[in-house]
Amino acid sequence: MKSHKLFSKKPVFCLRSLPFGGAGSIIKALLPEGREDGNMGEIISTSFDNVAPLFAVVFLGYALRRLGVMREKDAVTLNSLCFHLLIPCLCIRSLQSVVFDGAYLRLLLYVGATYAVTIPLLCLLVPRLIPRRGQAGVVIQAAYRSNDVLLGIPLMENICGPDRMAPMLIVIAEVLILYNVTAVIILSRFSEREDARRPDAAAVAMQVIRNPILAGTLLGLLLRLLPFTLPVLVAKPLNNLASSASTVAMLAIGLRFRLAALSGDRRAICLTALIKLVILPVIWCWAAVWLGYRGDLMCAVFLVHACPTATSSAPLADAMGCDGLLAGELVLVTTGLSMFTIFCGVVILRASALI
């Protein structure tokens, strides 16, 4: 750590030294030693550069739809392109040269443990606060199921760089399985329709096996074992496709983004946004800090919990007999608010020298 003169003209920022009155002691207790030689302006500027360009593409997609250049249904095509081609290519490119150690296994175990604690607690507590079954199931799903693929991966690439994405990609391979299994079970349990389809173990298992992102992750890991590198004829198109994944994914989010009045249950919306964007990221990042996570591993923990609700949660909720309107509005609200909460989270993590 660099030293600085006592009367340096360069302003110094450290979260632990902020004058928050009574809250100051709490912050000092929760955070590790901050980045003593960090300039607050530089930290905010770097964090802004990490987050803002991606959300600028979201607003570009929104503007293109409003201007009639593109239509909302084009987002379906772009999402399919990302899910089936671009993001698998990104997984292959990022994982084929990664050197694995015990840290990745510990990360998988930690993330799995966070969901093993979070989901049962949500199933226990949310119905007490949201009495209507169909809404309670939607809130539970929206509170833990993140848009890690379309938003988490681009953010990880911008914050940590394309050469340090392995932790996020490995974690996503794990949580995609968890999301697909638990969401169907929870929504069927809280369904308001008698004829709502019940969990089909074979169908869920097939959905997991056929997931192209999981296939891309496995292929990337297998390519590490080859005694030669991919030929230019394959490597160059693969790299070009992988590089476009972030932009196309954010554009698709923008095409679906709507600034409309909310018609759902305001209490359920506020509760979900608070849990999804504030409570869970704070709790699990705090725990990760004291377990020694730093750098790209810490960034992966933050993003997997801090990203807004997955867009696929709305049609699934509707199909399972839950409140589809509320599910769609939760996607909208958490996506909009996450622009601010993720930026604040990145600033805090950078100022604390955690990423």
Legacy VTK file of the C-alpha trace (Angstrom):
# vtk DataFile Version 3.0
C-alpha trace
ASCII
DATASET POLYDATA
POINTS 355 float
0.000 0.000 0.000
1.360 3.370 -0.978
2.181 5.895 1.705
1.158 9.533 1.579
2.342 12.663 3.297
0.472 13.948 6.304
-0.369 17.232 4.623
-0.840 15.928 1.074
-2.960 18.215 -1.071
-4.507 15.200 -2.772
-7.787 14.353 -1.019
-7.841 10.966 0.618
-10.925 8.765 0.890
-11.579 5.885 3.242
-15.056 4.570 4.070
-14.025 3.771 7.609
-13.208 7.430 8.278
-16.479 8.924 7.038
-18.209 11.062 9.715
-21.506 9.174 9.968
-21.941 9.854 13.688
-23.285 6.801 15.493
-23.218 4.782 12.272
-19.483 5.370 11.950
-18.615 2.681 14.490
-20.847 0.196 12.681
-19.140 0.905 9.352
-15.719 0.555 10.945
-16.735 -2.771 12.432
-18.141 -4.177 9.194
-15.573 -2.996 6.653
-11.921 -3.953 6.331
-9.231 -1.330 6.037
-10.131 0.988 3.186
-8.113 2.189 0.267
-6.204 4.853 2.178
-4.447 6.202 -0.871
-7.600 6.349 -2.987
-8.983 9.599 -4.302
-12.768 9.722 -3.956
-13.145 11.412 -7.328
-11.098 8.717 -9.024
-13.061 5.941 -7.332
-16.415 7.394 -8.379
-15.157 8.113 -11.893
-13.827 4.566 -12.324
-17.033 3.046 -10.950
-19.110 5.255 -13.225
-17.028 4.173 -16.216
-17.593 0.531 -15.240
-21.377 0.774 -14.958
-22.693 3.738 -16.965
-21.692 2.634 -20.507
-23.706 -0.567 -20.178
-26.815 1.200 -18.937
-26.337 3.770 -21.709
-26.889 0.908 -24.167
-30.082 0.033 -22.244
-31.361 3.569 -22.787
-30.298 3.359 -26.437
-32.492 0.280 -26.848
-35.344 2.106 -25.126
-34.882 5.102 -27.466
-34.760 2.911 -30.578
-38.064 1.330 -29.597
-39.673 4.696 -28.878
-38.464 6.035 -32.238
-39.855 3.010 -34.062
-36.469 1.871 -35.337
-36.845 -1.419 -33.474
-39.811 -3.160 -31.883
-40.227 -4.744 -28.483
-40.612 -8.187 -30.019
-37.108 -7.781 -31.482
-35.864 -8.237 -27.906
-37.028 -11.859 -28.074
-34.766 -12.466 -31.059
-31.816 -10.668 -29.443
-32.279 -12.576 -26.178
-32.360 -15.854 -28.073
-29.204 -14.871 -29.976
-27.416 -14.061 -26.715
-28.613 -17.155 -24.903
-27.941 -19.676 -27.664
-24.824 -18.244 -29.335
-23.109 -15.095 -28.038
-22.895 -15.855 -24.312
-21.859 -19.514 -24.864
-19.067 -18.160 -27.092
-18.110 -15.786 -24.277
-17.975 -18.718 -21.851
-15.750 -20.711 -24.193
-13.374 -17.783 -24.773
-13.075 -16.870 -21.106
-12.716 -20.369 -19.648
-10.441 -22.117 -22.139
-7.306 -20.511 -20.678
-8.272 -20.334 -16.995
-6.059 -22.021 -14.419
-8.304 -23.419 -11.692
-7.485 -23.774 -8.026
-9.305 -24.359 -4.772
-10.604 -20.768 -4.721
-13.146 -21.515 -7.453
-14.481 -24.558 -5.620
-14.798 -22.539 -2.410
-16.626 -19.829 -4.354
-19.130 -22.351 -5.721
-19.705 -23.748 -2.241
-20.163 -20.277 -0.777
-22.632 -19.112 -3.418
-24.553 -22.367 -3.114
-24.703 -21.891 0.654
-26.064 -18.351 0.286
-29.007 -19.634 -1.730
-29.485 -22.629 0.563
-30.058 -20.122 3.363
-31.859 -17.402 1.380
-34.573 -19.432 -0.361
-35.960 -21.261 2.707
-35.969 -17.984 4.679
-37.877 -16.225 1.904
-40.401 -19.067 1.738
-40.881 -18.763 5.494
-41.047 -14.968 5.867
-42.591 -13.575 2.669
-46.020 -15.299 3.056
-46.323 -13.615 6.444
-45.874 -10.195 4.828
-47.667 -10.879 1.513
-50.796 -12.910 2.341
-51.976 -13.514 -1.241
-50.415 -16.782 -2.419
-49.864 -15.844 -6.049
-48.087 -12.653 -5.076
-46.015 -14.303 -2.350
-44.633 -16.855 -4.812
-43.746 -14.110 -7.278
-41.973 -12.049 -4.617
-39.964 -15.047 -3.421
-38.788 -15.855 -6.936
-38.034 -12.232 -7.814
-36.084 -11.666 -4.596
-33.428 -14.318 -5.289
-33.505 -14.957 -9.050
-31.096 -12.537 -10.728
-30.583 -11.466 -14.310
-27.015 -12.780 -14.146
-26.761 -13.784 -17.793
-27.929 -10.628 -19.561
-26.665 -8.112 -16.985
-24.228 -9.832 -14.631
-21.880 -11.039 -17.354
-21.577 -7.641 -19.107
-21.018 -5.886 -15.765
-18.352 -8.407 -14.755
-16.567 -7.826 -18.057
-16.641 -4.046 -17.618
-15.596 -4.041 -13.965
-12.927 -6.748 -13.945
-11.976 -7.018 -17.611
-12.429 -9.832 -20.155
-9.517 -11.830 -18.713
-11.023 -12.063 -15.207
-14.550 -13.276 -15.932
-14.088 -16.917 -14.977
-15.549 -16.610 -11.441
-18.801 -15.097 -12.703
-19.188 -17.612 -15.522
-18.598 -20.565 -13.214
-21.051 -19.200 -10.647
-23.674 -18.626 -13.348
-23.369 -22.247 -14.459
-24.207 -23.207 -10.883
-27.061 -20.769 -10.254
-28.773 -21.459 -13.588
-29.370 -25.018 -12.442
-30.592 -23.766 -9.086
-32.896 -21.152 -10.652
-34.497 -23.597 -13.068
-35.248 -26.153 -10.382
-36.322 -23.972 -7.455
-38.411 -21.466 -9.424
-40.705 -24.160 -10.802
-41.120 -25.760 -7.382
-41.819 -22.468 -5.575
-44.250 -21.078 -8.140
-46.202 -24.326 -8.296
-46.368 -24.392 -4.500
-47.854 -20.859 -4.398
-49.998 -21.152 -7.548
-53.558 -19.768 -7.377
-54.856 -22.039 -10.140
-56.001 -25.561 -9.528
-55.054 -26.567 -13.056
-51.593 -25.007 -12.932
-49.008 -27.467 -14.150
-47.000 -29.130 -11.424
-43.248 -29.708 -11.379
-42.141 -32.334 -13.882
-38.750 -33.633 -12.763
-37.903 -35.020 -16.203
-38.809 -31.765 -17.960
-36.794 -29.666 -15.500
-33.790 -31.974 -15.828
-33.966 -31.813 -19.624
-34.172 -28.018 -19.498
-31.008 -27.929 -17.415
-29.123 -30.392 -19.630
-30.034 -28.537 -22.839
-29.007 -25.131 -21.467
-26.547 -23.675 -24.023
-24.724 -21.588 -21.411
-23.950 -24.692 -19.398
-22.805 -26.364 -22.619
-20.534 -23.397 -23.397
-19.087 -23.527 -19.889
-18.325 -27.247 -20.154
-16.849 -26.853 -23.636
-14.616 -24.022 -22.462
-13.363 -26.200 -19.598
-12.748 -29.141 -21.946
-10.756 -26.980 -24.381
-8.283 -26.307 -21.572
-7.251 -29.948 -21.824
-6.296 -29.789 -25.496
-2.533 -29.744 -26.224
-3.021 -27.056 -28.881
-4.841 -23.746 -29.297
-7.823 -23.238 -31.554
-6.977 -22.362 -35.183
-7.450 -18.739 -36.247
-10.356 -19.748 -38.477
-12.255 -20.751 -35.314
-10.703 -18.483 -32.689
-11.269 -15.185 -34.534
-15.029 -15.586 -35.151
-15.401 -16.955 -31.613
-13.707 -13.867 -30.185
-15.809 -11.495 -32.315
-19.063 -13.164 -31.284
-18.037 -13.168 -27.617
-17.137 -9.478 -27.742
-20.620 -8.545 -28.967
-22.484 -10.429 -26.219
-22.559 -7.559 -23.713
-23.826 -4.935 -26.154
-26.554 -7.137 -27.634
-27.723 -8.269 -24.171
-28.056 -4.701 -22.863
-29.792 -3.578 -26.053
-32.376 -6.334 -25.574
-33.037 -5.166 -22.009
-33.574 -1.615 -23.289
-36.080 -2.719 -25.918
-38.275 -4.161 -23.162
-37.819 -1.334 -20.679
-40.949 0.759 -20.073
-41.518 3.893 -18.030
-45.119 3.234 -17.067
-47.256 3.683 -13.981
-47.248 0.663 -11.681
-50.571 -1.100 -11.252
-49.452 -3.952 -9.009
-49.223 -4.177 -5.236
-46.925 -1.332 -4.151
-46.106 -3.087 -0.885
-44.953 -6.220 -2.685
-42.919 -4.153 -5.139
-41.149 -2.149 -2.430
-40.461 -5.262 -0.349
-38.978 -7.137 -3.317
-36.789 -4.226 -4.407
-35.466 -3.790 -0.870
-34.653 -7.479 -0.449
-33.247 -7.989 -3.961
-31.152 -4.872 -4.370
-30.115 -3.985 -0.821
-30.584 -6.599 1.900
-29.269 -9.725 0.153
-26.240 -8.055 -1.514
-25.244 -6.373 1.769
-25.578 -9.535 3.863
-23.761 -11.893 1.516
-21.041 -9.419 0.521
-20.414 -8.680 4.190
-20.078 -12.402 4.894
-17.797 -12.803 1.863
-15.528 -10.027 3.131
-14.931 -11.824 6.402
-14.294 -15.087 4.560
-11.477 -13.354 2.709
-12.983 -12.832 -0.750
-11.369 -10.060 -2.789
-10.972 -8.969 -6.401
-12.831 -10.838 -9.132
-14.169 -13.427 -6.648
-15.733 -10.662 -4.550
-17.132 -8.995 -7.663
-18.811 -12.249 -8.693
-20.425 -12.607 -5.247
-21.688 -9.029 -5.413
-23.111 -9.223 -8.925
-24.818 -12.595 -8.557
-26.863 -11.131 -5.694
-27.099 -7.458 -6.739
-28.360 -7.861 -10.304
-32.087 -7.162 -10.865
-34.753 -9.821 -11.206
-34.410 -12.120 -14.235
-36.653 -11.232 -17.180
-37.638 -14.893 -17.597
-39.314 -14.871 -14.177
-42.406 -13.018 -15.451
-43.607 -15.452 -18.154
-42.827 -18.405 -15.882
-44.893 -16.916 -13.039
-47.822 -16.324 -15.369
-47.636 -19.863 -16.752
-47.543 -21.346 -13.244
-50.711 -19.573 -12.120
-49.151 -16.776 -10.081
-49.437 -12.986 -10.442
-47.822 -12.443 -13.851
-48.532 -8.688 -13.849
-46.688 -8.209 -10.563
-43.808 -10.374 -11.801
-43.380 -8.179 -14.880
-43.446 -5.001 -12.812
-40.846 -6.414 -10.423
-38.519 -6.977 -13.373
-39.086 -3.389 -14.494
-38.636 -1.788 -11.065
-35.578 -3.771 -10.006
-33.910 -3.196 -13.382
-34.450 0.563 -13.119
-33.320 0.849 -9.504
-30.322 -1.440 -10.037
-28.666 1.241 -12.146
-28.228 3.210 -8.927
-27.710 0.401 -6.415
-25.088 -1.439 -8.487
-23.182 1.807 -9.029
-23.241 2.512 -5.281
-22.122 -1.032 -4.554
-19.186 -0.789 -6.952
-18.129 2.534 -5.416
-18.209 1.066 -1.896
-16.320 -2.081 -2.901
-13.666 -0.077 -4.752
-13.299 2.408 -1.895
-12.844 -0.487 0.513
-10.185 -2.079 -1.737
-12.337 -5.176 -2.169
-12.390 -5.163 -5.997
LINES 1 356
355 0 1 2 3 4 5 6 7 8 9 10 11 12 13 14 15 16 17 18 19 20 21 22 23 24 25 26 27 28 29 30 31 32 33 34 35 36 37 38 39 40 41 42 43 44 45 46 47 48 49 50 51 52 53 54 55 56 57 58 59 60 61 62 63 64 65 66 67 68 69 70 71 72 73 74 75 76 77 78 79 80 81 82 83 84 85 86 87 88 89 90 91 92 93 94 95 96 97 98 99 100 101 102 103 104 105 106 107 108 109 110 111 112 113 114 115 116 117 118 119 120 121 122 123 124 125 126 127 128 129 130 131 132 133 134 135 136 137 138 139 140 141 142 143 144 145 146 147 148 149 150 151 152 153 154 155 156 157 158 159 160 161 162 163 164 165 166 167 168 169 170 171 172 173 174 175 176 177 178 179 180 181 182 183 184 185 186 187 188 189 190 191 192 193 194 195 196 197 198 199 200 201 202 203 204 205 206 207 208 209 210 211 212 213 214 215 216 217 218 219 220 221 222 223 224 225 226 227 228 229 230 231 232 233 234 235 236 237 238 239 240 241 242 243 244 245 246 247 248 249 250 251 252 253 254 255 256 257 258 259 260 261 262 263 264 265 266 267 268 269 270 271 272 273 274 275 276 277 278 279 280 281 282 283 284 285 286 287 288 289 290 291 292 293 294 295 296 297 298 299 300 301 302 303 304 305 306 307 308 309 310 311 312 313 314 315 316 317 318 319 320 321 322 323 324 325 326 327 328 329 330 331 332 333 334 335 336 337 338 339 340 341 342 343 344 345 346 347 348 349 350 351 352 353 354
